[in-house]
Amino acid sequence: VLGGGPAGRAEAFVRSGAVKILIVGSGELDCAAANCGIALRAMGHEVRHFDPEHHPRILAPLRRSWQARFVVNSALTALFGQSVALFAAELARAARGWQPHLVLVIPITIVPASVVSSIRRECRAKIAGWFQDAFLNFGRHEFLLAEYDGLFFKDRYIVERLRDWGGVENVHYLPEACEPSR
């Protein structure tokens, strides 16, 4: 389906047998990360989700709705600056404890390079990031400094620009899809 090149090798890796995949992103209904999980499970893989917005876990009861999550996360960001410190250690522990074959990071703009490095130190997984938003929402582009084995974008234009102008070689086009049973 994806053809040759790096994308074809990625497909071959995922289709090669049961793969343990840790998806960083929401596993809630109809989110991009949830739909990736549904598709990967349907392909026979073992999938777990790590949602950065649910950490630290002690605050999980306060985040039962989207509105409550927004208020709590906004308050945490106002108090602590970036909320990364609240989930970074737990994400690294989750990777170390489960030892996945692949870590797929969907919200690459909120997972800084230092967290990707800590995941790499904790397990031998391949680490991929998939940006499924408009490139206007890149933020500070820190994900380009991270030790990803591959970065995937739904926009061919940005892949070409990153390769041609930025000299970034591990970027690939991967179109966004839908979960057909919903």
Contacts in CASP RR format, 6 or more apart in sequence:
PFRMAT RR
TARGET T0000
AUTHOR 0000-0000-0000
METHOD contacts of the structure
MODEL  1
VLGGGPAGRAEAFVRSGAVKILIVGSGELDCAAANCGIALRAMGHEVRHF
DPEHHPRILAPLRRSWQARFVVNSALTALFGQSVALFAAELARAARGWQP
HLVLVIPITIVPASVVSSIRRECRAKIAGWFQDAFLNFGRHEFLLAEYDG
LFFKDRYIVERLRDWGGVENVHYLPEACEPSR
1 11 0 8 1.000
2 8 0 8 1.000
2 10 0 8 1.000
2 11 0 8 1.000
2 174 0 8 1.000
3 11 0 8 1.000
6 150 0 8 1.000
6 170 0 8 1.000
6 172 0 8 1.000
7 152 0 8 1.000
7 172 0 8 1.000
7 173 0 8 1.000
7 174 0 8 1.000
10 128 0 8 1.000
10 172 0 8 1.000
13 19 0 8 1.000
13 102 0 8 1.000
13 126 0 8 1.000
14 40 0 8 1.000
14 43 0 8 1.000
14 45 0 8 1.000
14 102 0 8 1.000
15 43 0 8 1.000
17 44 0 8 1.000
17 45 0 8 1.000
18 44 0 8 1.000
18 45 0 8 1.000
18 46 0 8 1.000
19 45 0 8 1.000
19 46 0 8 1.000
19 101 0 8 1.000
19 102 0 8 1.000
20 45 0 8 1.000
20 46 0 8 1.000
20 48 0 8 1.000
20 98 0 8 1.000
20 99 0 8 1.000
20 100 0 8 1.000
20 101 0 8 1.000
20 102 0 8 1.000
21 37 0 8 1.000
21 40 0 8 1.000
21 45 0 8 1.000
21 46 0 8 1.000
21 47 0 8 1.000
21 48 0 8 1.000
21 100 0 8 1.000
21 101 0 8 1.000
21 102 0 8 1.000
21 103 0 8 1.000
21 104 0 8 1.000
22 47 0 8 1.000
22 48 0 8 1.000
22 49 0 8 1.000
22 50 0 8 1.000
22 94 0 8 1.000
22 95 0 8 1.000
22 98 0 8 1.000
22 100 0 8 1.000
22 102 0 8 1.000
22 103 0 8 1.000
22 104 0 8 1.000
22 125 0 8 1.000
23 33 0 8 1.000
23 36 0 8 1.000
23 37 0 8 1.000
23 40 0 8 1.000
23 47 0 8 1.000
23 48 0 8 1.000
23 49 0 8 1.000
23 50 0 8 1.000
23 104 0 8 1.000
23 106 0 8 1.000
24 33 0 8 1.000
24 49 0 8 1.000
24 50 0 8 1.000
24 51 0 8 1.000
24 52 0 8 1.000
24 91 0 8 1.000
24 103 0 8 1.000
24 104 0 8 1.000
24 105 0 8 1.000
24 106 0 8 1.000
24 107 0 8 1.000
24 111 0 8 1.000
25 31 0 8 1.000
25 33 0 8 1.000
25 49 0 8 1.000
25 50 0 8 1.000
25 51 0 8 1.000
25 52 0 8 1.000
25 105 0 8 1.000
25 106 0 8 1.000
25 107 0 8 1.000
26 33 0 8 1.000
26 34 0 8 1.000
26 49 0 8 1.000
26 51 0 8 1.000
26 53 0 8 1.000
27 33 0 8 1.000
27 34 0 8 1.000
27 37 0 8 1.000
27 49 0 8 1.000
27 51 0 8 1.000
28 34 0 8 1.000
28 51 0 8 1.000
30 179 0 8 1.000
30 182 0 8 1.000
32 106 0 8 1.000
32 130 0 8 1.000
32 132 0 8 1.000
32 176 0 8 1.000
33 49 0 8 1.000
33 51 0 8 1.000
33 104 0 8 1.000
33 106 0 8 1.000
33 107 0 8 1.000
34 49 0 8 1.000
34 179 0 8 1.000
35 177 0 8 1.000
35 178 0 8 1.000
35 179 0 8 1.000
35 182 0 8 1.000
36 104 0 8 1.000
36 106 0 8 1.000
36 130 0 8 1.000
37 47 0 8 1.000
37 49 0 8 1.000
38 179 0 8 1.000
38 181 0 8 1.000
39 177 0 8 1.000
39 179 0 8 1.000
40 47 0 8 1.000
41 47 0 8 1.000
48 94 0 8 1.000
48 98 0 8 1.000
48 100 0 8 1.000
50 87 0 8 1.000
50 90 0 8 1.000
50 91 0 8 1.000
50 94 0 8 1.000
52 83 0 8 1.000
52 87 0 8 1.000
52 91 0 8 1.000
52 107 0 8 1.000
52 110 0 8 1.000
52 111 0 8 1.000
53 63 0 8 1.000
53 69 0 8 1.000
53 73 0 8 1.000
54 60 0 8 1.000
54 63 0 8 1.000
55 86 0 8 1.000
55 87 0 8 1.000
55 90 0 8 1.000
55 91 0 8 1.000
56 86 0 8 1.000
56 87 0 8 1.000
56 90 0 8 1.000
57 90 0 8 1.000
59 72 0 8 1.000
59 76 0 8 1.000
62 68 0 8 1.000
62 72 0 8 1.000
63 69 0 8 1.000
63 72 0 8 1.000
63 73 0 8 1.000
73 83 0 8 1.000
76 83 0 8 1.000
76 86 0 8 1.000
77 83 0 8 1.000
80 86 0 8 1.000
82 112 0 8 1.000
83 110 0 8 1.000
84 110 0 8 1.000
84 111 0 8 1.000
84 112 0 8 1.000
84 115 0 8 1.000
88 114 0 8 1.000
88 115 0 8 1.000
88 118 0 8 1.000
91 111 0 8 1.000
91 115 0 8 1.000
91 118 0 8 1.000
91 119 0 8 1.000
92 115 0 8 1.000
92 118 0 8 1.000
92 119 0 8 1.000
92 121 0 8 1.000
92 122 0 8 1.000
93 122 0 8 1.000
95 103 0 8 1.000
95 119 0 8 1.000
95 122 0 8 1.000
95 123 0 8 1.000
95 125 0 8 1.000
96 122 0 8 1.000
96 123 0 8 1.000
97 122 0 8 1.000
97 123 0 8 1.000
98 123 0 8 1.000
99 123 0 8 1.000
99 124 0 8 1.000
99 125 0 8 1.000
100 123 0 8 1.000
100 125 0 8 1.000
101 125 0 8 1.000
101 126 0 8 1.000
102 125 0 8 1.000
102 126 0 8 1.000
102 127 0 8 1.000
102 128 0 8 1.000
103 119 0 8 1.000
103 123 0 8 1.000
103 125 0 8 1.000
103 126 0 8 1.000
103 127 0 8 1.000
103 128 0 8 1.000
104 128 0 8 1.000
104 129 0 8 1.000
104 130 0 8 1.000
105 111 0 8 1.000
105 116 0 8 1.000
105 127 0 8 1.000
105 128 0 8 1.000
105 129 0 8 1.000
105 130 0 8 1.000
105 148 0 8 1.000
106 129 0 8 1.000
106 130 0 8 1.000
106 132 0 8 1.000
108 129 0 8 1.000
108 130 0 8 1.000
108 131 0 8 1.000
108 143 0 8 1.000
108 146 0 8 1.000
108 151 0 8 1.000
109 131 0 8 1.000
109 133 0 8 1.000
109 137 0 8 1.000
109 138 0 8 1.000
109 139 0 8 1.000
109 142 0 8 1.000
109 143 0 8 1.000
111 143 0 8 1.000
111 146 0 8 1.000
112 142 0 8 1.000
112 143 0 8 1.000
112 146 0 8 1.000
113 142 0 8 1.000
113 143 0 8 1.000
113 145 0 8 1.000
113 146 0 8 1.000
113 147 0 8 1.000
116 127 0 8 1.000
116 146 0 8 1.000
116 147 0 8 1.000
116 148 0 8 1.000
117 146 0 8 1.000
117 147 0 8 1.000
119 125 0 8 1.000
119 127 0 8 1.000
120 127 0 8 1.000
120 147 0 8 1.000
126 149 0 8 1.000
127 147 0 8 1.000
127 148 0 8 1.000
127 149 0 8 1.000
127 150 0 8 1.000
128 148 0 8 1.000
128 149 0 8 1.000
128 150 0 8 1.000
128 151 0 8 1.000
128 152 0 8 1.000
129 143 0 8 1.000
129 148 0 8 1.000
129 150 0 8 1.000
129 151 0 8 1.000
129 152 0 8 1.000
130 151 0 8 1.000
130 152 0 8 1.000
130 153 0 8 1.000
130 174 0 8 1.000
131 138 0 8 1.000
131 143 0 8 1.000
131 151 0 8 1.000
131 152 0 8 1.000
131 153 0 8 1.000
131 154 0 8 1.000
132 154 0 8 1.000
132 176 0 8 1.000
134 155 0 8 1.000
135 153 0 8 1.000
135 155 0 8 1.000
135 157 0 8 1.000
135 158 0 8 1.000
143 151 0 8 1.000
144 151 0 8 1.000
144 162 0 8 1.000
144 168 0 8 1.000
148 170 0 8 1.000
149 170 0 8 1.000
150 170 0 8 1.000
150 171 0 8 1.000
150 172 0 8 1.000
151 162 0 8 1.000
151 168 0 8 1.000
151 170 0 8 1.000
151 171 0 8 1.000
151 172 0 8 1.000
152 171 0 8 1.000
152 172 0 8 1.000
152 173 0 8 1.000
152 174 0 8 1.000
153 159 0 8 1.000
153 162 0 8 1.000
153 171 0 8 1.000
153 172 0 8 1.000
153 173 0 8 1.000
153 174 0 8 1.000
154 173 0 8 1.000
154 174 0 8 1.000
154 175 0 8 1.000
154 176 0 8 1.000
155 173 0 8 1.000
156 173 0 8 1.000
158 171 0 8 1.000
159 171 0 8 1.000
159 172 0 8 1.000
159 173 0 8 1.000
162 168 0 8 1.000
162 171 0 8 1.000
163 169 0 8 1.000
163 171 0 8 1.000
END
